[in-house]
Amino acid sequence: MDMSEYLSAFLDESSDQLEQLNDLILLLEKDPQSRDTVNEIFRIAHTLKGMAAAMGYEGIANLTHALEDMLDMVRNGEYQLRVEDIDLIFKCLDLLSAAVGEIREKGNEGEMGRQLSEMAKRIKSKLAHGSAIQKKEESAEIDAWDALEHGWFDKAREQGLDVYKITIKIASDCALKSARAFLVLTRLEEAGEVIKTQPSVEDLERENFGDGFVLYFITKEPKEEIEKILSSISDISLFCVELIDADEDSSKSKPNEQNQEEFEVKPQIKDNVKMNRINESLNSIKQQQTTTVRVDIGRLDKLMNLVGELVIGRARIERLAAEAGLSEFEEPLLQLGRISTEIQEIVTKLRMVPVAYVFDRFPRMVRDLCRNLGKEAELFIEGSETELDRTVIDEIGDPMIHLLRNALDHGIETPQERISKGKPRKGSITIAAFQEGNSVLIEVMDDGRGIDPGEIKKKAVEKGVITKEEAEFMPEDEALALVCLPGFSTSEKVTDLSGRGVGMDVVKNKVESLGGQFHITSKVDEGTKVTIKLPLTLAIVLALLIRIGDETYAISLENVEETLLVDKSDTKYVHGSLVTTVRGEILSLHNLKTLLNYPGELDDKEEFPVVVVRVGASGKRRGLIVDELIGQQDIVIKPLGKLLSKVRGMAGATILGDGKVALILDVAGVGNW
């Protein structure tokens, strides 16, 4: 493995660990007495420190070491965490995240290294002055007999675990022995708990050891599984795994004395070995088996593009075979269709990412915003395991932040205001995600003051958006939709978070650009709910092909509710708009040819095809009159490029089976709904 591979692994692992630390610090703030949480934070900080030291990033290593000292004093009862300490830890995590970003861009810590070291000194100074009990220096070495005295064997036995002494020898030609030692510890800790090393972890990190080291390991796994894990790690020339029996004489288990018994040395196995990755701790023996591999997202994008070309090629062959009347092609084409569909589904699943990838950053954000606004609110997240395409996930982060800021700034009242209304002092915000067919629904709900439709109408009249007469007859749901207009805000004052008229329109436009839908419901003094409906994937979708004039267009079936054949005699004009009645409900009709600026009026036909879609923030049904309904087809969405990407009403383009290009309509943007 060259240094670039080490660096890539470090960046990926450190980013994951910093996200975990953010979540754990939030838990610690709620329950500062939780030893489990403190121990888990300590373990992750220790791991991050080891990785950084092995890679030579001293700033990160120094700061995580200082955090490790603080947490060690906390779990030993020598230091009591206060609110300002939690704030300080969060600042440390922000600095560490910034440093990882700096390394990702420039390959080194740069100026961040100095800031990290200064923060480390600040923490150490705080600990020196704030600890109630002088921190004792712990011995650098502990043998198996010490482990017995500290109750490790008893703890292990209670949970059906074993203690092993593992001797490791690293190949003499290994370039980064400290990194290899750290990799051994990391792999083993995925299957149990490393309780001590000889020499110390600090010496391993600084490469203050020869070619070998010893560690003591608690696990549920058998000896063979441990040997399998060690065999899968390159640059280990020798290893020995010994089960320690607590009932044996202490002289047999003391690591400082040479064991007289000959032990078998296992040679490095060079074949790739598939391993069961077991995550367990001393407090839980629940097992979860996974086999994973990290893949660069660029490779998945390229694979998806190739699958898209396969879909286009299949459609073209099907068309040519049908035109030539080659019936013998039917069976091979059906087989090709099944295979390409299965490949498409597999690649799509590979690109799927849990929404937790985005949602996990919100608890920290809500906490900080509450502190800044002087409000109290708790964030609840439901369905974080729901999956979306990585492309969609990358795009919804900013819209979700807008919604949460609006909920906190506009929706959630101050504690005093809530108490006066008979509400709980602390407000609640809930983010829920769940799959519905080929879409994912995300709901953001709060129990705040809600949105007053009357106030919205009043502001809209003042701004000249609507007339007084229109406001008088406007339904509440349409009034709520006005908050999505550019520059529209009900806030009386401008703050860092709101009042500038930027927010809901940004969210709506982004959601609709992703082929999604956006809807608001609200009740005064009860709260507001914003619903976002997004497609599972943006790469390959099932679409309805239609004809307007001589051109073929595509509409994603996610936006299509139904298709109709409307008799001209069943239509009439109401206030200048063409309408019809469908199952007792009035449906507004719009000539798509006119919306797309084609010349001419509605064709003089007795009946015409209509595509019924839901559009706009209110989710209203609209009927789009087209010249012809062609049928359904899988299409590959292609971007329009910089010059055409701003064209309103167009979501992209696709290549049809005959090789022609068809534009994909954005039904939400094609008309002024």
C-alpha positions as CSV (number, residue, x, y, z in Angstrom):
1,M,0.0,0.0,0.0
2,D,1.5,3.4,-1.0
3,M,1.1,6.6,1.0
4,S,-1.8,7.8,-1.2
5,E,-3.8,4.8,-0.1
6,Y,-2.9,5.4,3.5
7,L,-4.0,9.0,3.2
8,S,-7.3,8.0,1.5
9,A,-8.0,5.5,4.3
10,F,-7.1,8.1,7.0
11,L,-9.4,10.8,5.5
12,D,-12.4,8.4,5.2
13,E,-12.0,6.9,8.7
14,S,-11.3,10.2,10.4
15,S,-14.4,11.8,8.8
16,D,-16.6,8.9,10.0
17,Q,-15.1,9.1,13.5
18,L,-15.7,12.9,13.8
19,E,-19.3,12.4,12.9
20,Q,-19.6,9.7,15.5
21,L,-18.0,12.0,18.1
22,N,-20.5,14.8,17.3
23,D,-23.4,12.4,18.0
24,L,-21.8,11.0,21.2
25,I,-21.0,14.4,22.7
26,L,-24.7,15.3,22.2
27,L,-25.6,12.2,24.2
28,L,-23.0,13.0,26.8
29,E,-24.5,16.5,27.2
30,K,-27.9,14.9,28.0
31,D,-26.4,12.3,30.4
32,P,-22.9,13.4,31.7
33,Q,-22.8,10.4,34.0
34,S,-23.0,7.8,31.3
35,R,-19.7,5.8,31.5
36,D,-20.6,3.9,28.4
37,T,-20.8,7.1,26.4
38,V,-17.5,8.4,27.9
39,N,-15.8,5.1,27.2
40,E,-17.0,5.1,23.6
41,I,-15.9,8.7,23.1
42,F,-12.5,7.9,24.6
43,R,-12.1,4.9,22.3
44,I,-12.8,6.9,19.2
45,A,-10.6,9.8,20.2
46,H,-7.8,7.3,21.0
47,T,-8.3,5.7,17.5
48,L,-8.2,9.1,15.8
49,K,-5.1,10.1,17.7
50,G,-3.3,6.9,16.7
51,M,-4.2,7.3,13.0
52,A,-3.0,11.0,13.0
53,A,0.2,10.2,14.8
54,A,1.0,7.3,12.4
55,M,0.4,9.7,9.5
56,G,2.5,12.4,11.0
57,Y,-0.3,15.0,11.6
58,E,0.9,16.3,14.9
59,G,-1.8,18.9,15.4
60,I,-4.6,16.4,15.2
61,A,-2.7,14.0,17.4
62,N,-2.0,16.6,20.0
63,L,-5.6,17.8,20.2
64,T,-7.1,14.3,20.3
65,H,-4.6,13.4,23.0
66,A,-5.7,16.4,25.1
67,L,-9.3,15.3,24.6
68,E,-8.3,11.8,25.6
69,D,-6.8,13.1,28.8
70,M,-9.9,15.1,29.7
71,L,-12.2,12.0,29.1
72,D,-9.8,9.8,31.1
73,M,-10.1,12.2,34.1
74,V,-13.9,12.3,33.6
75,R,-14.3,8.5,33.7
76,N,-11.9,8.3,36.7
77,G,-14.0,10.8,38.6
78,E,-11.2,13.4,38.6
79,Y,-13.0,16.0,36.5
80,Q,-16.6,17.1,36.3
81,L,-17.9,18.1,32.9
82,R,-19.7,21.5,32.7
83,V,-21.7,23.2,30.0
84,E,-18.7,25.2,28.9
85,D,-16.6,22.0,28.6
86,I,-19.2,20.6,26.1
87,D,-19.0,23.8,24.1
88,L,-15.2,23.5,24.1
89,I,-15.3,19.9,23.0
90,F,-17.6,20.9,20.1
91,K,-15.1,23.6,19.1
92,C,-12.4,21.0,19.1
93,L,-14.4,18.8,16.8
94,D,-15.0,21.8,14.5
95,L,-11.2,22.4,14.4
96,L,-10.5,18.7,13.7
97,S,-13.1,18.6,10.9
98,A,-11.5,21.8,9.4
99,A,-8.0,20.2,9.6
100,V,-9.2,17.0,7.9
101,G,-10.6,19.2,5.1
102,E,-7.3,21.0,4.9
103,I,-5.5,17.7,4.6
104,R,-7.9,16.6,1.9
105,E,-7.3,19.7,-0.2
106,K,-3.6,20.4,0.4
107,G,-2.2,17.2,1.9
108,N,-1.1,18.8,5.2
109,E,-2.5,20.6,8.2
110,G,-1.1,23.9,7.2
111,E,-2.2,26.8,9.5
112,M,-4.7,24.5,11.1
113,G,-1.8,22.6,12.8
114,R,-1.0,25.7,14.9
115,Q,-4.6,26.2,15.9
116,L,-5.0,22.6,16.9
117,S,-1.9,22.7,19.1
118,E,-3.0,25.9,20.8
119,M,-6.4,24.4,21.5
120,A,-4.6,21.3,23.0
121,K,-2.6,23.6,25.3
122,R,-5.8,25.3,26.3
123,I,-7.5,22.0,27.3
124,K,-4.4,20.8,29.2
125,S,-4.2,24.1,31.1
126,K,-7.9,23.8,31.9
127,L,-7.4,20.3,33.3
128,A,-4.4,21.3,35.3
129,H,-6.4,24.1,37.1
130,G,-9.8,22.4,37.1
131,S,-9.3,18.9,38.4
132,A,-10.3,18.3,42.0
133,I,-7.9,15.4,42.3
134,Q,-4.4,15.4,41.1
135,K,-4.3,13.1,38.1
136,K,-2.1,10.0,38.9
137,E,0.5,8.9,36.4
138,E,-0.4,5.4,35.2
139,S,2.1,2.8,34.6
140,A,3.1,2.4,31.0
141,E,2.9,-1.4,31.2
142,I,0.3,-3.8,32.6
143,D,0.6,-7.5,32.5
144,A,-2.1,-10.2,32.4
145,W,-1.9,-10.5,36.2
146,D,-2.8,-6.8,36.5
147,A,-5.7,-7.5,34.2
148,L,-6.8,-10.2,36.5
149,E,-6.6,-7.8,39.5
150,H,-8.6,-5.2,37.7
151,G,-11.4,-7.7,37.1
152,W,-11.0,-8.1,33.4
153,F,-11.3,-11.8,33.6
154,D,-14.4,-11.7,35.7
155,K,-16.0,-9.2,33.4
156,A,-15.1,-11.3,30.4
157,R,-16.4,-14.5,31.9
158,E,-19.7,-12.9,32.8
159,Q,-20.3,-12.1,29.2
160,G,-18.9,-15.3,27.7
161,L,-15.7,-13.7,26.5
162,D,-12.0,-14.8,26.5
163,V,-8.7,-13.0,27.1
164,Y,-5.9,-13.6,24.7
165,K,-2.2,-12.7,24.6
166,I,-1.2,-11.9,21.1
167,T,2.5,-11.5,20.0
168,I,3.0,-9.7,16.7
169,K,6.2,-9.3,14.6
170,I,6.1,-6.8,11.7
171,A,8.2,-7.4,8.6
172,S,11.6,-5.6,8.8
173,D,11.1,-3.9,5.4
174,C,7.7,-2.4,6.3
175,A,7.8,1.4,5.5
176,L,5.4,2.5,8.2
177,K,5.5,0.2,11.2
178,S,3.4,2.5,13.4
179,A,0.7,2.5,10.8
180,R,0.8,-1.2,10.5
181,A,0.6,-1.6,14.3
182,F,-2.3,0.7,14.4
183,L,-4.0,-1.3,11.6
184,V,-3.6,-4.4,13.7
185,L,-5.3,-2.7,16.7
186,T,-8.1,-1.3,14.5
187,R,-8.9,-4.7,12.9
188,L,-8.9,-6.5,16.2
189,E,-11.1,-3.9,17.9
190,E,-13.7,-4.6,15.3
191,A,-14.0,-8.1,16.9
192,G,-13.4,-7.3,20.6
193,E,-11.5,-5.0,22.9
194,V,-7.7,-4.4,23.1
195,I,-7.1,-3.8,26.9
196,K,-3.4,-3.2,26.8
197,T,-0.3,-3.2,24.6
198,Q,3.4,-3.6,25.3
199,P,5.0,-1.3,24.6
200,S,2.4,1.4,25.2
201,V,0.1,2.6,22.5
202,E,2.0,6.0,22.6
203,D,5.2,4.2,21.9
204,L,3.6,2.3,19.0
205,E,2.3,5.5,17.5
206,R,5.8,7.1,17.7
207,E,7.4,3.9,16.4
208,N,9.4,3.5,19.6
209,F,9.6,-0.2,19.3
210,G,11.6,-2.8,17.3
211,D,9.8,-5.2,15.0
212,G,7.4,-6.7,17.5
213,F,4.9,-5.9,20.2
214,V,2.4,-7.7,22.5
215,L,-1.2,-7.0,23.2
216,Y,-4.0,-8.3,25.4
217,F,-7.3,-8.8,23.7
218,I,-10.9,-9.6,25.0
219,T,-13.3,-11.2,22.5
220,K,-16.0,-13.7,22.0
221,E,-14.3,-15.0,18.8
222,P,-12.4,-18.3,18.8
223,K,-8.6,-18.4,18.4
224,E,-9.0,-19.4,14.7
225,E,-11.0,-16.3,13.9
226,I,-8.4,-14.1,15.4
227,E,-5.7,-15.8,13.4
228,K,-7.8,-15.3,10.3
229,I,-8.0,-11.6,11.0
230,L,-4.2,-11.3,11.6
231,S,-3.5,-13.4,8.5
232,S,-5.4,-10.9,6.3
233,I,-3.1,-8.0,7.3
234,S,0.0,-7.6,5.1
235,D,3.5,-6.9,6.4
236,I,3.1,-9.2,9.5
237,S,5.8,-11.8,9.3
238,L,4.9,-13.7,12.5
239,F,2.1,-13.8,15.1
240,C,1.1,-16.0,18.0
241,V,-2.3,-16.1,19.7
242,E,-2.4,-17.6,23.3
243,L,-5.6,-18.0,25.4
244,I,-5.0,-16.9,28.9
245,D,-6.7,-18.9,31.6
246,A,-7.5,-16.9,34.7
247,D,-7.2,-20.0,36.9
248,E,-3.6,-20.6,35.9
249,D,-0.7,-19.7,38.1
250,S,0.2,-16.0,37.6
251,S,3.7,-16.9,36.6
252,K,2.4,-18.4,33.4
253,S,0.5,-15.3,32.4
254,K,2.9,-12.6,33.4
255,P,4.1,-11.0,30.1
256,N,7.4,-9.8,31.5
257,E,8.6,-13.4,32.1
258,Q,9.5,-15.7,29.3
259,N,7.0,-18.5,28.8
260,Q,8.8,-21.8,28.6
261,E,6.2,-23.5,26.4
262,E,7.0,-23.6,22.7
263,F,4.3,-21.9,20.6
264,E,3.5,-22.4,17.0
265,V,4.3,-19.5,14.7
266,K,1.9,-18.8,11.9
267,P,3.4,-17.6,8.6
268,Q,1.7,-14.7,6.8
269,I,-1.0,-16.0,4.6
270,K,-0.9,-14.0,1.3
271,D,-4.3,-15.1,-0.1
272,N,-7.2,-12.6,0.3
273,V,-9.4,-13.8,3.1
274,K,-13.1,-12.8,3.5
275,M,-13.7,-11.9,7.2
276,N,-16.7,-11.6,9.4
277,R,-16.6,-8.0,10.8
278,I,-17.9,-8.3,14.3
279,N,-18.7,-5.1,16.2
280,E,-19.0,-5.9,19.9
281,S,-17.9,-4.5,23.3
282,L,-17.8,-5.7,26.9
283,N,-21.3,-4.3,27.5
284,S,-22.9,-6.1,24.6
285,I,-22.5,-9.5,22.9
286,K,-24.9,-8.7,20.1
287,Q,-23.2,-9.7,16.8
288,Q,-23.6,-8.1,13.4
289,Q,-21.9,-9.5,10.4
290,T,-21.0,-7.4,7.4
291,T,-18.6,-7.6,4.6
292,T,-17.9,-4.2,3.0
293,V,-15.5,-2.5,0.7
294,R,-15.0,1.2,0.1
295,V,-15.6,2.3,-3.6
296,D,-14.9,5.8,-5.0
297,I,-18.2,7.5,-5.9
298,G,-16.7,8.4,-9.3
299,R,-16.4,4.8,-10.2
300,L,-20.1,4.2,-9.3
301,D,-21.0,7.3,-11.4
302,K,-19.1,5.8,-14.4
303,L,-20.8,2.4,-13.9
304,M,-24.2,4.1,-13.8
305,N,-23.5,6.0,-17.0
306,L,-22.5,2.7,-18.7
307,V,-25.8,1.1,-17.5
308,G,-27.6,4.1,-18.9
309,E,-25.9,3.5,-22.3
310,L,-27.0,-0.1,-22.0
311,V,-30.6,0.9,-21.5
312,I,-30.5,3.3,-24.5
313,G,-28.9,0.6,-26.6
314,R,-31.5,-2.0,-25.6
315,A,-34.4,0.4,-26.5
316,R,-32.8,1.1,-29.9
317,I,-32.4,-2.7,-30.7
318,E,-36.0,-3.3,-29.6
319,R,-37.2,-0.5,-31.9
320,L,-35.2,-1.7,-34.9
321,A,-36.3,-5.3,-34.3
322,A,-40.0,-4.2,-34.2
323,E,-39.7,-2.1,-37.3
324,A,-38.0,-5.0,-39.2
325,G,-40.5,-7.5,-38.0
326,L,-37.8,-9.8,-36.6
327,S,-39.8,-12.1,-34.4
328,E,-36.9,-14.3,-33.7
329,F,-35.3,-11.4,-31.8
330,E,-38.1,-11.4,-29.2
331,E,-36.8,-14.0,-26.8
332,P,-33.1,-12.7,-26.8
333,L,-34.4,-9.2,-26.3
334,L,-36.6,-10.3,-23.4
335,Q,-33.5,-12.0,-21.8
336,L,-31.4,-8.8,-22.5
337,G,-34.1,-6.8,-20.9
338,R,-34.2,-8.9,-17.7
339,I,-30.4,-8.8,-17.4
340,S,-30.1,-5.1,-18.0
341,T,-32.9,-4.4,-15.6
342,E,-31.2,-6.5,-12.9
343,I,-27.9,-4.7,-13.5
344,Q,-29.7,-1.4,-13.3
345,E,-31.3,-2.3,-10.0
346,I,-28.0,-3.5,-8.5
347,V,-26.1,-0.4,-9.5
348,T,-28.9,1.8,-8.3
349,K,-28.8,0.0,-4.9
350,L,-25.0,0.5,-4.8
351,R,-25.6,4.2,-5.1
352,M,-28.2,4.3,-2.3
353,V,-27.2,6.0,0.9
354,P,-29.1,6.3,4.1
355,V,-30.6,9.7,4.8
356,A,-28.7,9.6,8.1
357,Y,-25.7,10.7,6.0
358,V,-27.4,14.1,6.0
359,F,-29.6,13.9,9.0
360,D,-26.8,13.1,11.5
361,R,-25.4,16.6,11.3
362,F,-28.7,18.2,12.4
363,P,-28.8,17.5,16.1
364,R,-25.6,19.5,16.6
365,M,-27.0,22.3,14.4
366,V,-30.3,22.5,16.3
367,R,-28.4,22.6,19.6
368,D,-26.2,25.5,18.5
369,L,-29.2,27.4,17.0
370,C,-31.2,27.0,20.1
371,R,-28.3,28.5,22.1
372,N,-28.0,31.5,19.7
373,L,-31.8,32.1,19.6
374,G,-32.4,31.6,23.4
375,K,-34.9,28.9,22.6
376,E,-35.3,25.3,23.8
377,A,-36.2,22.5,21.3
378,E,-35.5,18.8,20.9
379,L,-35.0,17.2,17.5
380,F,-36.5,13.8,16.8
381,I,-35.3,11.8,13.8
382,E,-37.4,9.0,12.4
383,G,-36.5,6.7,9.4
384,S,-32.9,7.7,9.2
385,E,-32.2,4.3,7.6
386,T,-34.3,5.2,4.6
387,E,-32.1,5.3,1.5
388,L,-31.8,7.7,-1.4
389,D,-29.5,8.0,-4.4
390,R,-26.2,9.6,-3.5
391,T,-26.8,12.4,-6.0
392,V,-30.1,13.3,-4.3
393,I,-28.5,13.0,-0.8
394,D,-25.8,15.5,-1.8
395,E,-28.4,18.0,-3.0
396,I,-30.9,18.0,-0.1
397,G,-28.5,19.1,2.7
398,D,-28.9,22.9,2.2
399,P,-32.8,22.8,1.7
400,M,-33.1,20.8,4.9
401,I,-30.9,23.3,6.8
402,H,-33.3,26.1,5.5
403,L,-36.3,24.2,6.8
404,L,-34.8,23.6,10.2
405,R,-33.7,27.3,10.5
406,N,-37.2,28.4,9.6
407,A,-38.7,26.0,12.2
408,L,-36.5,27.3,14.9
409,D,-36.6,31.0,14.0
410,H,-40.2,31.4,12.8
411,G,-41.9,28.4,14.3
412,I,-40.7,27.5,17.8
413,E,-41.6,30.1,20.4
414,T,-39.4,31.2,23.3
415,P,-39.8,29.2,26.6
416,Q,-41.8,32.0,28.2
417,E,-44.2,32.3,25.2
418,R,-44.8,28.5,25.1
419,I,-45.5,28.4,28.8
420,S,-48.0,31.2,28.5
421,K,-49.8,29.2,25.7
422,G,-50.0,26.2,27.9
423,K,-47.4,24.3,25.9
424,P,-44.3,22.4,27.2
425,R,-41.4,24.7,27.8
426,K,-39.3,22.8,25.3
427,G,-40.4,22.7,21.7
428,S,-40.1,19.7,19.4
429,I,-39.0,19.4,15.8
430,T,-39.4,16.0,14.0
431,I,-37.7,14.9,10.8
432,A,-39.3,11.8,9.4
433,A,-38.3,9.9,6.2
434,F,-40.0,6.9,4.6
435,Q,-40.3,5.3,1.2
436,E,-43.5,5.4,-0.7
437,G,-43.3,3.5,-4.0
438,N,-40.4,4.8,-6.1
439,S,-40.2,8.0,-4.0
440,V,-39.0,9.0,-0.6
441,L,-41.1,11.4,1.5
442,I,-39.3,13.6,4.0
443,E,-41.4,15.5,6.6
444,V,-40.2,18.3,8.8
445,M,-42.7,19.1,11.6
446,D,-42.7,21.5,14.5
447,D,-45.1,22.2,17.3
448,G,-44.5,26.0,17.2
449,R,-46.7,29.0,16.4
450,G,-47.6,27.9,12.9
451,I,-48.3,30.1,9.9
452,D,-51.3,32.4,9.8
453,P,-52.9,32.4,6.3
454,G,-54.5,35.7,7.0
455,E,-51.1,37.3,7.8
456,I,-49.7,35.8,4.6
457,K,-52.5,37.3,2.5
458,K,-52.0,40.7,4.2
459,K,-48.3,40.7,3.4
460,A,-49.0,39.5,-0.1
461,V,-51.4,42.4,-0.7
462,E,-48.9,44.9,0.8
463,K,-46.2,43.6,-1.6
464,G,-48.6,43.7,-4.6
465,V,-48.4,40.0,-5.1
466,I,-52.2,39.6,-5.0
467,T,-55.1,42.0,-4.9
468,K,-57.5,42.4,-2.0
469,E,-60.2,40.7,-4.0
470,E,-58.0,37.7,-4.7
471,A,-57.0,37.5,-1.0
472,E,-60.6,37.5,0.0
473,F,-61.4,34.4,-2.0
474,M,-58.0,32.6,-1.8
475,P,-58.1,29.2,-0.1
476,E,-55.8,28.7,2.9
477,D,-53.6,26.1,1.2
478,E,-52.9,28.5,-1.7
479,A,-52.2,31.3,0.8
480,L,-49.6,29.1,2.5
481,A,-48.0,28.4,-0.9
482,L,-47.3,32.2,-1.2
483,V,-44.4,31.8,1.3
484,C,-42.5,30.0,-1.4
485,L,-42.4,33.1,-3.7
486,P,-39.0,34.8,-4.1
487,G,-38.4,37.6,-1.6
488,F,-41.5,36.8,0.4
489,S,-41.1,36.9,4.2
490,T,-43.4,37.5,7.2
491,S,-40.6,38.3,9.5
492,E,-40.7,41.8,10.9
493,K,-37.0,42.1,11.4
494,V,-33.9,40.9,9.6
495,T,-31.7,38.5,11.5
496,D,-28.7,36.3,10.7
497,L,-31.2,33.5,10.0
498,S,-34.3,35.0,8.4
499,G,-36.2,38.1,7.3
500,R,-34.4,38.5,4.0
501,G,-37.0,36.6,1.9
502,V,-34.6,33.9,1.1
503,G,-35.4,30.4,2.3
504,M,-38.6,28.6,1.3
505,D,-38.4,29.6,-2.4
506,V,-34.8,28.2,-2.4
507,V,-36.1,24.9,-0.9
508,K,-39.0,24.7,-3.3
509,N,-36.8,25.4,-6.4
510,K,-34.1,22.9,-5.3
511,V,-36.7,20.1,-4.6
512,E,-38.4,20.7,-8.0
513,S,-35.1,20.7,-9.8
514,L,-34.5,17.2,-8.4
515,G,-37.8,16.1,-9.9
516,G,-39.6,16.3,-6.5
517,Q,-42.6,17.9,-5.0
518,F,-43.0,20.3,-2.1
519,H,-46.0,20.9,0.1
520,I,-46.8,23.0,3.3
521,T,-49.6,22.5,5.8
522,S,-49.9,24.5,9.0
523,K,-52.3,25.4,11.9
524,V,-51.9,28.5,14.0
525,D,-50.4,27.7,17.5
526,E,-50.2,24.0,16.6
527,G,-47.3,23.9,14.2
528,T,-46.2,23.5,10.6
529,K,-45.4,20.5,8.5
530,V,-43.3,20.6,5.3
531,T,-43.5,17.6,3.1
532,I,-40.8,16.9,0.4
533,K,-41.3,14.1,-2.1
534,L,-38.2,13.0,-3.9
535,P,-37.4,10.3,-6.5
536,L,-35.3,7.4,-5.3
537,T,-32.8,8.0,-8.1
538,L,-32.0,10.7,-10.7
539,A,-30.2,8.4,-13.2
540,I,-32.7,6.2,-14.8
541,V,-36.5,6.7,-14.4
542,L,-39.7,5.4,-15.9
543,A,-41.2,8.2,-18.0
544,L,-44.3,8.9,-20.1
545,L,-43.5,9.9,-23.6
546,I,-45.8,12.5,-25.3
547,R,-45.8,14.3,-28.6
548,I,-46.2,18.1,-29.0
549,G,-46.2,19.2,-32.6
550,D,-43.4,17.2,-34.2
551,E,-41.4,16.9,-31.0
552,T,-41.3,14.1,-28.4
553,Y,-41.1,15.0,-24.7
554,A,-40.8,12.9,-21.6
555,I,-42.5,13.4,-18.2
556,S,-41.3,11.4,-15.2
557,L,-44.1,9.0,-14.0
558,E,-43.5,10.2,-10.5
559,N,-45.2,13.5,-11.5
560,V,-48.0,11.8,-13.4
561,E,-51.2,10.9,-11.5
562,E,-53.3,9.6,-14.5
563,T,-53.9,10.1,-18.2
564,L,-57.4,10.9,-19.6
565,L,-59.1,11.3,-23.0
566,V,-61.3,14.3,-22.5
567,D,-64.3,15.0,-24.7
568,K,-64.4,18.6,-25.9
569,S,-68.1,18.9,-25.0
570,D,-67.2,18.2,-21.4
571,T,-65.0,21.4,-21.1
572,K,-65.9,25.0,-20.5
573,Y,-64.3,28.3,-19.7
574,V,-64.5,29.7,-16.1
575,H,-63.0,33.1,-15.5
576,G,-61.0,32.7,-18.7
577,S,-59.6,29.3,-17.8
578,L,-60.5,26.0,-19.5
579,V,-61.8,23.4,-17.0
580,T,-63.5,20.0,-17.0
581,T,-65.0,17.7,-14.4
582,V,-63.4,14.4,-13.4
583,R,-65.2,12.2,-11.0
584,G,-67.0,15.2,-9.5
585,E,-63.9,17.4,-9.1
586,I,-63.0,20.4,-11.2
587,L,-59.8,19.9,-13.2
588,S,-58.0,23.0,-14.6
589,L,-56.8,22.3,-18.2
590,H,-53.7,23.8,-19.8
591,N,-52.5,23.5,-23.4
592,L,-48.9,22.3,-23.1
593,K,-48.3,23.5,-26.7
594,T,-49.1,27.1,-25.5
595,L,-47.0,26.7,-22.3
596,L,-44.1,25.7,-24.5
597,N,-44.6,28.7,-26.8
598,Y,-45.6,26.6,-29.8
599,P,-47.7,28.6,-32.4
600,G,-51.4,27.9,-32.8
601,E,-54.3,27.2,-30.5
602,L,-56.0,24.0,-29.3
603,D,-56.5,21.6,-32.2
604,D,-60.1,21.5,-33.4
605,K,-60.7,17.9,-32.3
606,E,-63.7,16.3,-30.6
607,E,-61.5,14.8,-27.9
608,F,-57.9,15.2,-26.8
609,P,-55.4,13.4,-24.5
610,V,-54.7,14.9,-21.1
611,V,-51.9,14.2,-18.6
612,V,-53.0,14.9,-15.0
613,V,-50.1,16.0,-12.8
614,R,-49.6,17.4,-9.3
615,V,-47.7,20.7,-9.3
616,G,-46.8,23.6,-7.2
617,A,-46.3,23.9,-3.4
618,S,-50.0,23.2,-2.8
619,G,-49.9,19.9,-4.7
620,K,-52.8,21.0,-7.0
621,R,-54.0,18.7,-9.8
622,R,-53.5,20.2,-13.3
623,G,-54.4,18.7,-16.7
624,L,-51.8,19.1,-19.5
625,I,-53.3,18.8,-23.0
626,V,-51.0,17.1,-25.4
627,D,-51.1,16.0,-29.0
628,E,-50.4,12.4,-28.4
629,L,-49.7,9.9,-25.6
630,I,-46.9,7.7,-26.9
631,G,-46.3,5.3,-24.0
632,Q,-44.0,4.5,-21.1
633,Q,-40.2,3.9,-21.3
634,D,-37.1,3.8,-19.1
635,I,-35.1,6.9,-19.9
636,V,-31.6,7.9,-18.9
637,I,-31.5,11.5,-17.6
638,K,-28.8,13.6,-19.2
639,P,-27.9,17.1,-18.0
640,L,-28.6,20.0,-20.4
641,G,-25.2,21.7,-19.9
642,K,-24.5,25.2,-18.7
643,L,-26.2,27.1,-21.6
644,L,-29.5,25.3,-21.2
645,S,-29.6,24.4,-17.6
646,K,-31.4,27.6,-16.6
647,V,-34.2,27.1,-19.1
648,R,-37.4,27.0,-17.1
649,G,-39.6,23.9,-17.4
650,M,-36.8,21.6,-18.6
651,A,-35.3,19.0,-16.2
652,G,-32.9,17.4,-18.7
653,A,-32.8,15.4,-21.9
654,T,-32.7,11.7,-22.9
655,I,-31.9,9.7,-26.0
656,L,-34.7,7.6,-27.4
657,G,-34.6,4.2,-29.0
658,D,-34.5,5.8,-32.5
659,G,-31.4,7.8,-31.5
660,K,-33.3,11.1,-31.3
661,V,-33.1,13.4,-28.3
662,A,-36.2,14.2,-26.2
663,L,-36.4,16.9,-23.6
664,I,-37.6,16.0,-20.1
665,L,-40.3,18.3,-18.8
666,D,-40.2,19.8,-15.3
667,V,-44.0,20.0,-14.9
668,A,-43.6,22.2,-11.8
669,G,-41.7,24.8,-13.7
670,V,-43.4,24.7,-17.1
671,G,-46.3,26.9,-16.0
672,N,-47.1,29.6,-13.5
673,W,-49.1,27.4,-11.1
